[in-house]
């Protein structure tokens, strides 16, 4: 019987332990105690010296590294306060330094800086012989305080052996105060104090570290002492254990009686009372024991426990969530009070009806097709659904639908648990900006130009549109653009087409059989009318300040128009016509030359990638580093060219897909080599390119170890969620292990809706909002709403364009997850990132 065996085992163990404790008193050897104390003191002293040396290593390395900077050589010759503030002054805070000195080659002091709590100090270096050593570590006493200094001669970085004459000297110093020794005590458990060479105690058993001056004279000591209290305590404890052993033996005899009573008699009595009164609390506690009584109690209480637990779950869910159940055909079999309240139907009106009684017609059919495919496979489905109340009004719910299976694994019914997120959408509507123009895009314009035989083009730009947004707000800016588009469409001929190129820039295109002169006259007439009449918005007049660039002819039409509008900007002219003069022709030839440059760079493999780190603001243990992959071009002279100069031209010349595939290839390689996550930009144009998407899917299948480590940033948001091809691609990418992000989120306030459709993992808030976060209340409120919206959908948020500490503080204040920008990390080539990671 288990109870009897347990009772006998416990009794034997107690007696055995009692005798072992008493015997240990006499077996213990005390002759080695003093030796152990000495050994432990020596061990802690060696550890103290090792930690002390480690404390100095980082400062020593900084002194050594900075003394080999070419910028430091320049600073010695000509002090640049801006450079020192950015490169030297922060050393104080970063490495807890008290003093920074820079001396020239003649050992004259040219720069000094100290911490706020350090005493003023003018250090004289004339007694130092620079030929004696490449690096010098020494101590100095000032106002009764010991200062540890690290001195290195300054050389050019090319002077690897430091064989040349020093061009200056770099000196870092820190005060060895009480706080320093208190921190050392926490790390090593050993205590220490400072003493000069005059008052230093001499003893054979004394532990100390000597401190040398710049002239190699001993000026003081670090005196170390350590009391191994644990060993002394154990020695005294052993003398007490004998007496405790006798007491334990007496207590064991008493404990045998208590165990017998507690293990057998009392449980049996309580089980009997619980069964009679139906108060099962004791039975629940007893059921945790692994014996026969526990098994009996478990069997008695399990049914009651499960019943009550299910009732509590049901009450909690019904109280706080919207719950319904349906059969396998979608007929409602259960609806809780929350569902009845939000839908507006009565319980009798809901039960027995198909669940699509609350379906809103705005939901695409593809949403429910995808949902049923997942549910019928036996897996739960999660998503946002727009529903319709009985009165026709709408509401939004975040839903989790779970198939309930029988013992054979077949679906019996479905249960749906929902949370009302309508409030989020109300907040979104407050900030949401409708699509501005509903005009065809730049890409459509390029296609039109390619299909035309005698096209004409004029690019129209609004002067000072940024000021309009600043003075009146971005919401008014949107209204301003819509009124302008409406007015232009009203004035345009039926054969002309208006395109929206970007923000404040539009294009007027004509492929009608008219002469160049007629097109120019019509464009100028339209320009004059717009400039003269301006806009009336809410019965108030607003002037229009415009500029226009006009071009004709099929060859390089868009390039010619761009050259004309750029000339209008540069020369402050209202209208500029591309007329093949020498200056314009040179610019066009430059575009053509760039086209050739891109093509040759592709052939000669002269593209590379830079990486910019995406910094977590709430560090998690074991989290991999994240980098955004950025393309760069290397010209024939080895110079690095930003994509600003060639990316837009690559799109117009149909070379963009090749650049995308290069970035994908190098991004995957970087993820493998740096063991990091990489974020790669991808446009709708990329997604619709079959060769590009096939290439990406093959990479994902080739490197399964990169699952959840490749993040695709969707760059072009307008209309992207309406494309079946895009949705299919994103689903396939997610199935193959990609994470999804939306780039430049919030730039138009118009992409909240498709955020829900695409089910992304990250959003990157647009830099135009972040860069004014500390000064623009509207930008702050907008970012706050976006962040709140994302958090409620379990989407991580990245802030782009963090360019100073003030912006970073605001980003952290809003609870944003990640930050990216030049203040945190400038884009760097992969080899440099790799070397930095190795050093860290």
LUMGUMAR-262909 format. One record per residue (C-alpha): residue number from 1; x, y negated, z. Coordinates in steps of 0.1 Angstrom, whole numbers. Example, Ala and Ser with C-alpha at 12.3 -4.5 7.8 and 13.67 -1.06 7.14 Angstrom:
<pts>
PT   num       x       y       z
PT     1     123      45      78
PT     2     137      11      71
</pts>
This chain:
<pts>
PT   num       x       y       z
PT     1       0       0       0
PT     2      15     -34     -10
PT     3       4     -53      22
PT     4      22     -27      44
PT     5      53     -28      22
PT     6      53     -66      22
PT     7      50     -67      59
PT     8      78     -42      65
PT     9     100     -60      39
PT    10      95     -95      55
PT    11     103     -80      89
PT    12     135     -64      78
PT    13     146     -95      59
PT    14     141    -117      90
PT    15     161     -94     112
PT    16     188     -90      86
PT    17     192    -127      82
PT    18     194    -133     119
PT    19     222    -108     124
PT    20     241    -121      93
PT    21     240    -157     107
PT    22     254    -146     141
PT    23     281    -124     126
PT    24     292    -153     103
PT    25     302    -174     133
PT    26     329    -148     143
PT    27     340    -140     107
PT    28     346    -176      97
PT    29     383    -185      96
PT    30     391    -220     109
PT    31     429    -219     103
PT    32     426    -232      67
PT    33     403    -261      76
PT    34     430    -288      78
PT    35     446    -275      46
PT    36     413    -278      28
PT    37     408    -313      41
PT    38     443    -323      27
PT    39     435    -306      -6
PT    40     402    -323     -10
PT    41     418    -357      -2
PT    42     444    -351     -29
PT    43     418    -340     -54
PT    44     396    -371     -48
PT    45     427    -393     -51
PT    46     436    -378     -84
PT    47     400    -383     -96
PT    48     401    -419     -84
PT    49     433    -426    -104
PT    50     417    -410    -135
PT    51     385    -430    -132
PT    52     406    -462    -126
PT    53     425    -455    -158
PT    54     392    -448    -177
PT    55     378    -481    -164
PT    56     407    -499    -181
PT    57     406    -479    -213
PT    58     378    -498    -230
PT    59     393    -532    -222
PT    60     427    -520    -232
PT    61     413    -508    -266
PT    62     394    -541    -271
PT    63     427    -561    -265
PT    64     446    -538    -288
PT    65     419    -540    -316
PT    66     413    -577    -315
PT    67     450    -584    -316
PT    68     451    -568    -351
PT    69     423    -589    -366
PT    70     433    -612    -394
PT    71     406    -635    -382
PT    72     425    -637    -348
PT    73     457    -648    -366
PT    74     437    -675    -383
PT    75     422    -685    -350
PT    76     457    -689    -334
PT    77     467    -713    -361
PT    78     434    -732    -362
PT    79     409    -728    -335
PT    80     374    -723    -348
PT    81     349    -727    -319
PT    82     320    -712    -339
PT    83     341    -681    -345
PT    84     352    -678    -309
PT    85     317    -682    -297
PT    86     305    -653    -319
PT    87     335    -630    -315
PT    88     355    -639    -283
PT    89     330    -653    -258
PT    90     306    -623    -258
PT    91     335    -601    -246
PT    92     331    -615    -211
PT    93     296    -602    -207
PT    94     300    -570    -227
PT    95     331    -556    -209
PT    96     326    -575    -175
PT    97     358    -596    -182
PT    98     367    -626    -161
PT    99     392    -644    -184
PT   100     402    -647    -221
PT   101     434    -664    -232
PT   102     449    -668    -266
PT   103     486    -680    -270
PT   104     504    -690    -302
PT   105     537    -676    -313
PT   106     556    -700    -291
PT   107     536    -687    -261
PT   108     516    -719    -257
PT   109     480    -715    -246
PT   110     456    -724    -274
PT   111     423    -710    -261
PT   112     409    -701    -227
PT   113     375    -690    -216
PT   114     363    -676    -182
PT   115     331    -662    -167
PT   116     308    -684    -147
PT   117     319    -668    -114
PT   118     357    -669    -120
PT   119     380    -695    -106
PT   120     397    -719    -129
PT   121     431    -705    -140
PT   122     459    -718    -163
PT   123     482    -689    -170
PT   124     519    -694    -180
PT   125     532    -668    -205
PT   126     567    -683    -210
PT   127     583    -657    -187
PT   128     572    -628    -209
PT   129     597    -612    -233
PT   130     576    -602    -264
PT   131     603    -578    -277
PT   132     601    -556    -246
PT   133     567    -540    -254
PT   134     539    -538    -279
PT   135     513    -539    -251
PT   136     515    -550    -215
PT   137     492    -543    -185
PT   138     500    -562    -153
PT   139     485    -578    -122
PT   140     485    -614    -109
PT   141     475    -629     -76
PT   142     455    -661     -76
PT   143     437    -677     -46
PT   144     442    -644     -27
PT   145     425    -624     -55
PT   146     441    -597     -76
PT   147     435    -601    -114
PT   148     443    -572    -138
PT   149     455    -585    -172
PT   150     458    -567    -206
PT   151     482    -584    -230
PT   152     488    -576    -267
PT   153     508    -594    -294
PT   154     488    -606    -323
PT   155     497    -592    -358
PT   156     481    -590    -392
PT   157     460    -558    -397
PT   158     484    -548    -424
PT   159     513    -546    -399
PT   160     503    -511    -387
PT   161     536    -505    -368
PT   162     535    -540    -353
PT   163     571    -544    -363
PT   164     570    -580    -373
PT   165     574    -610    -351
PT   166     542    -616    -330
PT   167     520    -644    -344
PT   168     504    -650    -310
PT   169     492    -632    -279
PT   170     458    -620    -268
PT   171     452    -617    -230
PT   172     421    -604    -212
PT   173     418    -604    -174
PT   174     393    -592    -149
PT   175     391    -599    -111
PT   176     393    -567     -90
PT   177     367    -578     -64
PT   178     346    -560     -38
PT   179     319    -551     -64
PT   180     345    -534     -85
PT   181     357    -512     -56
PT   182     321    -505     -45
PT   183     313    -492     -80
PT   184     345    -470     -79
PT   185     334    -456     -46
PT   186     300    -446     -60
PT   187     317    -428     -89
PT   188     346    -411     -70
PT   189     334    -410     -33
PT   190     368    -425     -24
PT   191     373    -459      -8
PT   192     400    -483     -16
PT   193     412    -518      -7
PT   194     439    -542     -19
PT   195     470    -552       0
PT   196     501    -573     -10
PT   197     536    -559      -9
PT   198     542    -578      24
PT   199     513    -563      44
PT   200     512    -528      29
PT   201     513    -500      55
PT   202     540    -474      52
PT   203     531    -438      61
PT   204     540    -404      48
PT   205     504    -394      45
PT   206     494    -427      29
PT   207     477    -426      -6
PT   208     483    -457     -27
PT   209     488    -471     -63
PT   210     514    -498     -68
PT   211     505    -529     -88
PT   212     532    -546    -110
PT   213     534    -582    -121
PT   214     543    -595    -156
PT   215     580    -593    -146
PT   216     576    -557    -135
PT   217     578    -566     -98
PT   218     555    -548     -74
PT   219     532    -574     -59
PT   220     506    -552     -42
PT   221     489    -519     -38
PT   222     455    -502     -40
PT   223     452    -484      -7
PT   224     431    -452      -9
PT   225     414    -433      19
PT   226     388    -405      20
PT   227     372    -386      48
PT   228     359    -352      38
PT   229     330    -354      62
PT   230     314    -322      47
PT   231     342    -299      58
PT   232     343    -315      93
PT   233     306    -311      95
PT   234     308    -275      86
PT   235     334    -269     112
PT   236     312    -283     139
PT   237     282    -265     125
PT   238     299    -231     128
PT   239     302    -236     165
PT   240     265    -242     167
PT   241     254    -213     146
PT   242     261    -188     173
PT   243     236    -204     196
PT   244     211    -208     168
PT   245     215    -171     159
PT   246     203    -161     194
PT   247     174    -185     191
PT   248     165    -171     157
PT   249     164    -136     169
PT   250     140    -145     196
PT   251     119    -164     171
PT   252     119    -135     147
PT   253     102    -112     173
PT   254      75    -138     177
PT   255      72    -143     139
PT   256      65    -106     134
PT   257      34    -110     154
PT   258      23    -141     135
PT   259      29    -124     101
PT   260       8     -94     111
PT   261     -20    -117     121
PT   262     -17    -140      91
PT   263     -12    -114      64
PT   264     -39     -89      75
PT   265     -64     -99     101
PT   266     -72    -135      93
PT   267     -75    -131      54
PT   268     -99    -102      58
PT   269    -121    -122      82
PT   270    -121    -153      59
PT   271    -130    -133      28
PT   272    -159    -118      46
PT   273    -171    -153      58
PT   274    -167    -168      23
PT   275    -188    -141       7
PT   276    -215    -146      32
PT   277    -216    -185      29
PT   278    -205    -189      -7
PT   279    -179    -215       3
PT   280    -151    -201     -20
PT   281    -123    -226     -12
PT   282    -104    -201       9
PT   283    -108    -174     -18
PT   284     -93    -197     -44
PT   285     -63    -203     -23
PT   286     -59    -166     -14
PT   287     -61    -156     -50
PT   288     -26    -171     -56
PT   289     -10    -144     -35
PT   290       4    -114     -54
PT   291     -11     -86     -34
PT   292     -42     -66     -31
PT   293     -60     -93     -12
PT   294     -50    -119     -38
PT   295     -64     -96     -66
PT   296     -97     -92     -48
PT   297     -99    -130     -42
PT   298     -91    -137     -78
PT   299    -118    -114     -91
PT   300    -144    -129     -68
PT   301    -135    -165     -76
PT   302    -127    -164    -113
PT   303    -162    -165    -126
PT   304    -172    -194    -104
PT   305    -141    -213    -112
PT   306    -145    -210    -149
PT   307    -181    -220    -147
PT   308    -174    -251    -127
PT   309    -144    -260    -148
PT   310    -164    -259    -180
PT   311    -191    -281    -164
PT   312    -164    -307    -153
PT   313    -149    -307    -188
PT   314    -183    -312    -204
PT   315    -192    -340    -180
PT   316    -159    -358    -186
PT   317    -161    -355    -224
PT   318    -198    -364    -225
PT   319    -192    -395    -203
PT   320    -163    -410    -224
PT   321    -166    -396    -259
PT   322    -190    -390    -287
PT   323    -196    -352    -290
PT   324    -216    -331    -314
PT   325    -216    -295    -326
PT   326    -228    -280    -359
PT   327    -232    -246    -373
PT   328    -211    -233    -402
PT   329    -234    -251    -426
PT   330    -230    -285    -409
PT   331    -264    -285    -392
PT   332    -263    -304    -359
PT   333    -269    -280    -329
PT   334    -259    -303    -301
PT   335    -255    -341    -296
PT   336    -245    -358    -264
PT   337    -259    -391    -250
PT   338    -230    -411    -264
PT   339    -237    -398    -299
PT   340    -274    -406    -296
PT   341    -266    -441    -283
PT   342    -241    -451    -310
PT   343    -261    -436    -339
PT   344    -294    -451    -330
PT   345    -313    -418    -335
PT   346    -331    -398    -309
PT   347    -320    -363    -299
PT   348    -350    -348    -317
PT   349    -341    -368    -349
PT   350    -306    -354    -349
PT   351    -309    -318    -339
PT   352    -315    -295    -369
PT   353    -304    -322    -394
PT   354    -272    -321    -415
PT   355    -244    -341    -400
PT   356    -243    -363    -431
PT   357    -273    -381    -417
PT   358    -248    -406    -402
PT   359    -224    -406    -432
PT   360    -216    -440    -446
PT   361    -215    -442    -484
PT   362    -182    -462    -483
PT   363    -164    -430    -474
PT   364    -148    -414    -505
PT   365    -159    -379    -514
PT   366    -123    -368    -515
PT   367    -121    -375    -477
PT   368    -148    -349    -469
PT   369    -135    -324    -495
PT   370    -101    -325    -478
PT   371    -117    -323    -444
PT   372    -137    -291    -452
PT   373    -107    -274    -468
PT   374     -88    -278    -436
PT   375    -117    -268    -413
PT   376    -125    -237    -433
PT   377     -89    -226    -431
PT   378     -95    -225    -393
PT   379     -74    -256    -385
PT   380     -85    -287    -367
PT   381     -90    -320    -387
PT   382     -82    -355    -375
PT   383     -90    -388    -391
PT   384    -109    -421    -391
PT   385    -145    -420    -404
PT   386    -169    -448    -411
PT   387    -204    -439    -400
PT   388    -238    -455    -405
PT   389    -264    -461    -377
PT   390    -301    -455    -381
PT   391    -306    -493    -387
PT   392    -280    -493    -415
PT   393    -252    -509    -396
PT   394    -218    -493    -396
PT   395    -193    -482    -369
PT   396    -159    -465    -370
PT   397    -149    -434    -351
PT   398    -115    -416    -346
PT   399    -125    -380    -349
PT   400    -111    -346    -340
PT   401    -131    -317    -354
PT   402    -122    -282    -342
PT   403    -135    -248    -356
PT   404    -147    -225    -328
PT   405    -138    -189    -335
PT   406    -152    -156    -323
PT   407    -132    -126    -311
PT   408    -127    -115    -347
PT   409    -112    -149    -357
PT   410    -143    -159    -378
PT   411    -157    -194    -375
PT   412    -189    -196    -354
PT   413    -195    -233    -352
PT   414    -177    -267    -352
PT   415    -173    -292    -324
PT   416    -165    -328    -331
PT   417    -151    -352    -304
PT   418    -149    -388    -314
PT   419    -138    -422    -300
PT   420    -154    -454    -310
PT   421    -128    -477    -326
PT   422    -151    -503    -341
PT   423    -136    -529    -319
PT   424    -103    -525    -336
PT   425    -119    -531    -370
PT   426    -136    -562    -356
PT   427    -101    -575    -346
PT   428     -88    -566    -380
PT   429    -116    -584    -398
PT   430    -106    -616    -379
PT   431     -71    -615    -394
PT   432     -79    -596    -426
PT   433     -73    -614    -459
PT   434     -93    -604    -489
PT   435     -75    -596    -522
PT   436     -65    -629    -535
PT   437     -70    -629    -572
PT   438     -82    -595    -585
PT   439     -58    -602    -614
PT   440     -37    -577    -633
PT   441      -1    -574    -621
PT   442      34    -580    -635
PT   443      36    -544    -646
PT   444       5    -547    -668
PT   445      19    -579    -683
PT   446      51    -560    -693
PT   447      29    -533    -710
PT   448       9    -560    -728
PT   449      41    -576    -741
PT   450      55    -543    -754
PT   451      22    -536    -773
PT   452      20    -571    -788
PT   453      32    -582    -822
PT   454      33    -620    -818
PT   455      29    -627    -780
PT   456      31    -661    -762
PT   457      37    -665    -725
PT   458      36    -693    -700
PT   459      46    -689    -663
PT   460      28    -712    -639
PT   461      42    -720    -604
PT   462      26    -740    -576
PT   463      50    -765    -561
PT   464      53    -766    -523
PT   465      28    -737    -517
PT   466      48    -727    -486
PT   467      40    -762    -472
PT   468       3    -756    -478
PT   469       5    -724    -457
PT   470      25    -742    -430
PT   471       2    -772    -427
PT   472     -32    -756    -432
PT   473     -25    -719    -422
PT   474     -22    -688    -444
PT   475     -60    -682    -444
PT   476     -65    -716    -462
PT   477     -36    -707    -485
PT   478     -56    -677    -497
PT   479     -87    -698    -503
PT   480     -65    -723    -522
PT   481     -52    -695    -545
PT   482     -87    -681    -551
PT   483    -100    -715    -561
PT   484     -71    -721    -584
PT   485     -76    -687    -601
PT   486    -113    -694    -606
PT   487    -106    -728    -621
PT   488     -79    -715    -645
PT   489    -102    -687    -656
PT   490    -129    -713    -663
PT   491    -106    -734    -684
PT   492     -90    -705    -703
PT   493     -99    -694    -738
PT   494    -113    -659    -741
PT   495     -82    -647    -759
PT   496     -59    -657    -731
PT   497     -52    -634    -701
PT   498     -42    -646    -666
PT   499     -18    -625    -646
PT   500      -7    -627    -609
PT   501      31    -622    -608
PT   502      37    -629    -571
PT   503      25    -652    -542
PT   504      23    -686    -559
PT   505      32    -676    -594
PT   506       9    -668    -624
PT   507      13    -660    -661
PT   508      -8    -671    -691
PT   509      -5    -646    -719
PT   510     -19    -648    -754
PT   511     -16    -623    -783
PT   512     -39    -641    -806
PT   513     -30    -652    -841
PT   514     -20    -687    -833
PT   515      11    -706    -839
PT   516      37    -714    -813
PT   517      28    -751    -815
PT   518      -9    -743    -809
PT   519       0    -722    -779
PT   520      22    -749    -764
PT   521      -4    -776    -769
PT   522     -31    -755    -753
PT   523      -9    -746    -724
PT   524       1    -782    -719
PT   525     -36    -793    -721
PT   526     -45    -767    -694
PT   527     -16    -779    -673
PT   528     -26    -816    -676
PT   529     -63    -808    -667
PT   530     -53    -788    -636
PT   531     -28    -815    -625
PT   532     -53    -843    -630
PT   533     -84    -827    -615
PT   534     -68    -808    -586
PT   535     -91    -786    -564
PT   536    -122    -793    -544
PT   537    -125    -769    -514
PT   538    -154    -774    -490
PT   539    -162    -808    -506
PT   540    -126    -820    -500
PT   541    -101    -829    -527
PT   542     -67    -812    -528
PT   543     -41    -823    -554
PT   544     -24    -797    -575
PT   545      14    -799    -580
PT   546      24    -775    -607
PT   547      53    -766    -630
PT   548      52    -745    -661
PT   549      77    -726    -683
PT   550      67    -717    -718
PT   551      82    -691    -742
PT   552      72    -676    -776
PT   553      84    -646    -796
PT   554      85    -609    -790
PT   555     122    -604    -781
PT   556     130    -609    -744
PT   557      98    -629    -740
PT   558      95    -626    -703
PT   559     132    -634    -698
PT   560     128    -665    -719
PT   561      97    -676    -698
PT   562     116    -670    -666
PT   563     145    -691    -678
PT   564     121    -719    -687
PT   565     104    -719    -653
PT   566     137    -718    -635
PT   567     149    -748    -655
PT   568     117    -766    -645
PT   569     125    -759    -608
PT   570     161    -769    -611
PT   571     155    -801    -631
PT   572     122    -810    -613
PT   573     104    -812    -646
PT   574      67    -804    -649
PT   575      68    -784    -682
PT   576      98    -768    -698
PT   577      97    -750    -732
PT   578     122    -724    -741
PT   579     135    -738    -774
PT   580     167    -717    -780
PT   581     190    -746    -770
PT   582     226    -737    -760
PT   583     219    -737    -722
PT   584     188    -715    -725
PT   585     205    -691    -749
PT   586     234    -687    -724
PT   587     209    -678    -697
PT   588     192    -653    -719
PT   589     225    -638    -729
PT   590     232    -635    -692
PT   591     201    -614    -687
PT   592     211    -593    -717
PT   593     245    -589    -702
PT   594     230    -578    -669
PT   595     210    -552    -688
PT   596     243    -539    -702
PT   597     259    -541    -668
PT   598     232    -519    -652
PT   599     234    -494    -680
PT   600     271    -491    -679
PT   601     270    -489    -641
PT   602     246    -459    -644
PT   603     269    -442    -669
PT   604     301    -449    -649
PT   605     285    -441    -615
PT   606     292    -476    -601
PT   607     262    -477    -578
PT   608     265    -471    -541
PT   609     243    -473    -510
PT   610     245    -494    -479
PT   611     228    -484    -446
PT   612     211    -507    -421
PT   613     202    -492    -387
PT   614     167    -492    -374
PT   615     172    -497    -337
PT   616     149    -481    -311
PT   617     138    -506    -284
PT   618     128    -478    -260
PT   619     157    -453    -262
PT   620     148    -416    -259
PT   621     173    -390    -250
PT   622     185    -370    -280
PT   623     169    -394    -306
PT   624     187    -394    -339
PT   625     198    -427    -354
PT   626     177    -441    -382
PT   627     190    -460    -412
PT   628     173    -477    -442
PT   629     190    -469    -475
PT   630     198    -500    -496
PT   631     213    -499    -531
PT   632     243    -519    -542
PT   633     261    -523    -576
PT   634     299    -523    -579
PT   635     311    -545    -608
PT   636     342    -539    -629
PT   637     363    -559    -604
PT   638     351    -538    -574
PT   639     328    -565    -560
PT   640     296    -555    -543
PT   641     264    -569    -560
PT   642     231    -573    -541
PT   643     200    -558    -557
PT   644     186    -593    -557
PT   645     205    -599    -590
PT   646     195    -567    -609
PT   647     165    -549    -594
PT   648     138    -569    -610
PT   649     156    -568    -644
PT   650     159    -530    -640
PT   651     121    -528    -637
PT   652     116    -548    -668
PT   653     142    -527    -687
PT   654     127    -494    -676
PT   655     158    -484    -657
PT   656     142    -486    -622
PT   657     134    -448    -621
PT   658     170    -439    -625
PT   659     180    -462    -596
PT   660     153    -446    -574
PT   661     166    -411    -581
PT   662     202    -423    -573
PT   663     190    -437    -540
PT   664     171    -404    -532
PT   665     202    -384    -539
PT   666     225    -405    -518
PT   667     199    -409    -490
PT   668     196    -372    -486
PT   669     234    -369    -486
PT   670     237    -395    -459
PT   671     211    -378    -437
PT   672     232    -345    -440
PT   673     266    -361    -434
PT   674     256    -385    -406
PT   675     230    -362    -389
PT   676     206    -391    -389
PT   677     171    -400    -402
PT   678     170    -421    -434
PT   679     143    -444    -447
PT   680     140    -448    -485
PT   681     119    -473    -503
PT   682      94    -460    -529
PT   683      70    -479    -551
PT   684      38    -470    -568
PT   685      58    -470    -600
PT   686      81    -443    -586
PT   687      51    -422    -575
PT   688      36    -423    -609
PT   689      69    -413    -625
PT   690      67    -375    -628
PT   691     105    -371    -632
PT   692     111    -390    -600
PT   693      85    -372    -579
PT   694      97    -338    -591
PT   695     132    -347    -582
PT   696     121    -357    -547
PT   697     102    -325    -541
PT   698     131    -304    -553
PT   699     154    -322    -528
PT   700     129    -316    -500
PT   701     127    -279    -508
PT   702     165    -276    -512
PT   703     172    -291    -478
PT   704     145    -278    -454
PT   705     168    -288    -424
PT   706     158    -324    -432
PT   707     122    -319    -423
PT   708     108    -349    -404
PT   709     141    -368    -411
PT   710     132    -384    -445
PT   711     109    -414    -442
PT   712      93    -427    -474
PT   713      86    -465    -472
PT   714      57    -475    -495
PT   715      67    -508    -509
PT   716      38    -518    -531
PT   717       6    -517    -512
PT   718     -19    -533    -535
PT   719     -43    -507    -549
PT   720     -21    -479    -538
PT   721     -47    -461    -517
PT   722     -72    -461    -546
PT   723     -49    -439    -567
PT   724     -56    -402    -567
PT   725     -21    -395    -580
PT   726      -6    -415    -551
PT   727     -28    -397    -525
PT   728     -19    -363    -539
PT   729      18    -372    -539
PT   730      18    -384    -503
PT   731      -1    -353    -492
PT   732      25    -331    -510
PT   733      54    -352    -495
PT   734      40    -348    -460
PT   735      35    -310    -465
PT   736      72    -308    -475
PT   737      83    -325    -443
PT   738      84    -362    -451
PT   739      73    -390    -428
PT   740      55    -419    -443
PT   741      59    -457    -436
PT   742      44    -488    -450
PT   743      69    -516    -458
PT   744      62    -553    -455
PT   745      30    -547    -436
PT   746       9    -578    -429
PT   747      23    -599    -458
PT   748     -12    -602    -472
PT   749     -34    -592    -442
PT   750     -52    -570    -467
PT   751     -38    -535    -461
PT   752     -54    -525    -428
PT   753     -80    -504    -447
PT   754     -55    -484    -466
PT   755     -34    -479    -435
PT   756     -62    -457    -423
PT   757     -66    -439    -456
PT   758     -29    -430    -459
PT   759     -23    -416    -424
PT   760      12    -430    -420
PT   761      38    -425    -392
PT   762      54    -460    -392
PT   763      45    -495    -403
PT   764      72    -521    -409
PT   765      59    -556    -401
PT   766      68    -580    -429
PT   767      98    -603    -422
PT   768      78    -634    -431
PT   769      58    -629    -399
PT   770      87    -617    -377
PT   771     112    -645    -386
PT   772      89    -672    -371
PT   773      77    -651    -342
PT   774      92    -674    -316
PT   775      79    -706    -331
PT   776      46    -698    -349
PT   777      16    -690    -327
PT   778      -4    -677    -356
PT   779      25    -653    -366
PT   780      27    -641    -330
PT   781     -11    -635    -327
PT   782     -10    -616    -361
PT   783      19    -594    -351
PT   784       2    -587    -317
PT   785     -30    -576    -335
PT   786     -11    -554    -360
PT   787       8    -538    -331
PT   788     -23    -532    -311
PT   789     -40    -517    -341
PT   790     -11    -494    -348
PT   791      -8    -482    -312
PT   792     -44    -472    -311
PT   793     -38    -451    -342
PT   794      -6    -435    -328
PT   795      15    -452    -354
PT   796      51    -464    -346
PT   797      59    -501    -354
PT   798      91    -515    -368
PT   799      99    -552    -368
PT   800     120    -564    -398
PT   801     141    -595    -401
PT   802     152    -597    -364
PT   803     179    -624    -369
PT   804     184    -638    -334
PT   805     180    -630    -297
PT   806     148    -651    -294
PT   807     131    -631    -320
PT   808     143    -598    -304
PT   809     129    -609    -270
PT   810      95    -616    -286
PT   811      95    -583    -304
PT   812     103    -564    -271
PT   813      76    -585    -253
PT   814      50    -572    -278
PT   815      60    -535    -272
PT   816      71    -529    -307
PT   817      90    -495    -310
PT   818     119    -504    -334
PT   819     137    -534    -347
PT   820     158    -541    -378
PT   821     178    -571    -389
PT   822     212    -588    -392
PT   823     212    -597    -355
PT   824     212    -560    -346
PT   825     231    -544    -375
PT   826     243    -557    -409
PT   827     240    -533    -438
PT   828     272    -513    -441
PT   829     287    -487    -465
PT   830     284    -451    -455
PT   831     321    -445    -447
PT   832     320    -474    -422
PT   833     288    -460    -406
PT   834     305    -426    -404
PT   835     336    -439    -387
PT   836     315    -459    -362
PT   837     295    -429    -353
PT   838     327    -408    -348
PT   839     341    -435    -325
PT   840     309    -436    -305
</pts>
